[in-house]
Amino acid sequence: MSKPSLPDGLRFAFGTLTVLPVTVTRWDRDTARAGMLCAPAAGLVVGLTSSVLGLLLLLLGAGPLLAAVATAAVPAALTRGLHLDGLADTADGLGSGKPAEDALRIMKQSDIGPFGVITLVFVLLAQVTALTEAYGESWAHGAFAATVSATTARLALTLAARTGVPPARPEGLGAAVAGTVPVRDALLVAGLVVCAAGGVSTLAVPYAAVLRTVLAVVLACAAAEVLLRHCTRRFGGVTGDVFGALAETAATAALVVLSLG
């Protein structure tokens, strides 16, 4: 089979990470690698869409809080809530304190336990509060924060799919993408995202904006990395739920940093 092209990778990324009407034409390890390398591009589209809705509401006279709620809702809608569901399931699995096999069984259950509910509440509150602060600083800063956070969330998935990170189960999305991305390629994509975000931020407030933006992306990926290593130790690897938790963790961390003055 021929090597996957850039369109193959983009279709895989958008088809697995969003609900946009994209048909995944290839499903193999090579295409998964290309798709995970393109994951930040899917995040960019999600972030731009969410920021457009937030700006539209502000233009119509809404306050920063309502714009923030709408902005936070768009990524959830464009993923059918899968990342939030993964966050809740991962929290339940980690919070159970049970061995890996039992924790993974808890994560597969359709209901959400107390750890998952508590985690969702605080994460969504943090996202909405941070976006409110960002929109309060300026409309442009709020839109920029929404776009950077969504892109960084998917960058965390690229980094988590690197070689050396095993799947916790032999089936599912986690197994399909785990270990597919060479470390060098993952770091290259991370560098490109950091440079692109920092470069765009210079259009707002030079130097201070660049530093805050770079820190937001780096610290968000670092937070996701801490969670990734903890999940790998507890579960023996990654699952689709863990990928969702990593995305929400990175998005929230990026928003918090970008909301700081």
C-alpha positions in Angstrom: 0.0 0.0 0.0 1.3 3.5 -0.9 2.3 6.0 1.8 -0.6 8.1 3.0 -0.8 11.6 1.5 -1.5 14.9 3.3 -5.2 14.7 2.4 -5.3 11.2 3.9 -3.8 12.5 7.1 -6.2 15.4 7.2 -9.2 13.2 6.6 -8.1 10.9 9.4 -7.6 13.8 11.8 -10.9 15.5 11.0 -12.8 12.2 10.7 -11.7 10.9 14.1 -11.3 14.1 16.1 -14.3 16.1 14.9 -17.9 15.5 13.8 -17.3 17.4 10.5 -18.6 15.4 7.5 -15.3 13.9 6.5 -14.9 10.3 5.2 -11.8 8.4 6.4 -10.7 6.5 3.3 -7.8 4.7 4.9 -7.5 3.1 8.4 -4.0 1.8 9.0 -1.0 2.6 11.1 0.6 4.8 8.5 -2.5 6.8 8.0 -3.0 7.1 11.8 0.5 8.5 12.0 -0.2 11.1 9.3 -3.6 11.9 11.0 -2.1 12.5 14.4 0.5 14.7 12.9 -2.3 16.7 11.4 -4.3 16.8 14.6 -3.4 20.5 15.4 -4.9 21.5 12.1 -8.3 20.0 13.2 -7.9 21.9 16.5 -7.3 25.1 14.6 -10.6 24.7 12.7 -12.4 23.9 15.9 -10.8 26.9 17.7 -11.6 29.3 14.8 -15.2 28.1 14.7 -15.7 28.6 18.5 -14.1 32.0 18.4 -16.3 33.1 15.5 -19.4 32.2 17.6 -18.1 34.1 20.6 -17.3 37.2 18.5 -20.7 37.1 16.9 -22.4 37.1 20.2 -20.3 40.0 21.4 -21.1 41.9 18.2 -24.8 41.3 18.9 -24.4 42.9 22.4 -23.8 39.9 24.6 -21.4 40.1 27.5 -18.0 38.3 27.9 -19.6 35.5 30.0 -22.2 34.5 27.5 -19.6 34.6 24.7 -17.3 32.5 26.9 -20.0 29.9 27.5 -20.8 29.7 23.7 -17.1 29.4 22.9 -16.6 26.6 25.3 -19.6 24.8 24.0 -18.5 24.6 20.4 -15.5 22.2 20.9 -17.8 20.0 22.9 -20.4 20.0 20.1 -17.8 19.5 17.3 -16.6 16.3 19.1 -20.0 15.1 20.3 -18.6 15.6 23.8 -16.2 12.7 23.3 -13.2 14.5 24.9 -15.3 15.6 27.9 -16.6 12.1 28.2 -13.0 10.8 28.0 -12.0 13.2 30.7 -14.8 12.0 33.0 -14.1 8.3 32.4 -10.4 8.8 33.0 -11.1 10.7 36.2 -13.4 7.8 37.3 -10.7 5.2 36.4 -8.0 7.1 38.3 -10.2 8.0 41.2 -11.3 4.4 41.7 -7.9 3.4 43.0 -8.4 -0.1 41.6 -5.9 -2.2 39.6 -5.5 -1.4 35.9 -7.9 -4.1 34.6 -10.7 -3.0 37.0 -10.0 0.7 36.3 -10.2 0.1 32.6 -13.5 -1.7 33.0 -14.9 1.2 35.0 -13.8 3.6 32.2 -15.8 1.5 29.7 -19.0 1.8 31.5 -21.6 4.2 30.0 -22.4 6.0 33.3 -20.3 8.7 34.9 -19.2 8.4 38.5 -18.6 11.1 41.1 -15.0 11.7 40.2 -16.0 12.2 36.6 -18.8 14.6 37.5 -16.6 16.7 39.8 -13.8 16.8 37.3 -16.2 18.0 34.5 -17.7 20.7 36.7 -14.3 22.2 37.7 -12.8 21.9 34.2 -15.7 23.6 32.5 -15.8 26.3 35.1 -12.1 26.9 34.6 -12.6 27.1 30.8 -15.5 29.5 31.0 -13.9 31.7 33.6 -10.7 31.9 31.7 -12.5 32.7 28.4 -14.5 35.4 30.2 -11.3 37.0 31.5 -9.8 36.8 28.0 -12.8 38.3 26.3 -12.9 41.0 29.0 -9.4 42.0 28.2 -10.3 42.4 24.5 -12.4 40.6 21.9 -9.4 39.8 19.9 -7.6 38.2 22.9 -10.6 36.1 23.7 -10.8 34.8 20.1 -7.1 34.2 20.1 -7.2 32.3 23.4 -10.0 30.1 22.1 -8.1 29.3 18.9 -4.8 28.6 20.6 -6.3 26.4 23.3 -8.2 24.2 20.8 -5.1 23.8 18.7 -2.9 23.1 21.7 -5.4 20.5 22.8 -4.9 18.5 19.6 -1.2 19.1 19.7 -1.2 17.2 23.1 -2.7 14.3 21.2 0.1 14.4 18.6 2.7 14.2 21.4 0.8 11.4 23.2 0.7 9.3 20.1 4.5 9.2 19.9 6.5 6.0 19.8 7.1 4.5 23.2 3.7 5.2 24.6 1.8 1.8 24.6 -2.0 1.2 24.3 -3.8 0.0 27.4 -6.1 -2.1 25.3 -5.6 -4.1 22.0 -8.6 -2.4 20.4 -10.2 1.1 20.1 -8.9 4.5 18.9 -6.1 4.5 21.5 -4.7 1.3 20.1 -5.1 2.5 16.6 -2.9 5.7 17.1 -0.7 4.8 20.1 3.0 4.8 19.2 2.5 5.8 15.6 4.2 9.1 15.6 8.0 9.3 15.7 9.3 11.4 18.6 11.2 13.7 16.2 8.1 14.4 14.1 6.0 15.0 17.2 8.5 17.6 18.5 8.7 19.2 15.0 4.9 19.7 14.9 5.1 21.1 18.5 7.7 23.5 17.5 5.7 24.6 14.5 2.6 25.2 16.6 4.6 27.2 19.2 6.2 29.4 16.5 2.9 29.9 14.7 1.0 30.9 17.9 3.8 33.1 19.1 4.1 34.8 15.7 0.4 35.5 15.5 0.4 36.9 19.0 2.8 39.7 17.9 -0.1 41.2 16.1 -1.6 42.1 19.4 1.0 43.1 22.0 4.6 42.4 21.0 7.0 40.6 23.4 4.5 40.3 26.4 1.9 38.5 24.2 4.6 36.3 22.6 5.9 35.2 26.0 2.4 34.5 27.4 1.4 32.6 24.3 4.6 30.4 24.2 4.2 29.7 27.9 0.6 28.8 27.4 1.4 26.2 24.7 4.4 24.8 26.5 2.8 24.6 30.0 -0.4 23.1 28.5 1.6 20.3 26.8 3.5 19.8 30.0 0.3 19.4 32.0 -0.9 16.9 29.5 2.4 15.1 29.7 2.1 14.7 33.4 -1.4 13.2 33.1 -0.2 11.0 30.2 2.6 9.5 32.3 0.3 9.0 35.3 -2.3 7.2 33.1 0.4 5.1 31.5 1.6 4.0 34.9 -1.9 3.3 36.2 -3.5 1.7 33.2 -0.4 0.3 31.4 -0.9 2.6 28.4 -3.4 4.9 26.8 -7.0 4.6 25.6 -9.3 6.8 23.6 -10.6 8.1 27.0 -7.1 9.1 28.0 -6.6 11.0 24.7 -9.8 12.9 25.4 -8.6 13.7 28.9 -5.3 14.9 27.6 -7.0 17.2 25.1 -9.3 18.8 27.8 -6.4 19.1 30.2 -4.2 20.9 27.6 -7.1 23.2 26.5 -7.9 24.2 30.1 -4.2 24.9 31.0 -3.7 27.0 27.9 -6.8 29.0 28.6 -5.8 29.7 32.2 -2.3 30.9 31.2 -3.7 33.1 28.4 -6.2 34.6 30.7 -3.5 35.9 33.1 -2.5 39.5 32.8 
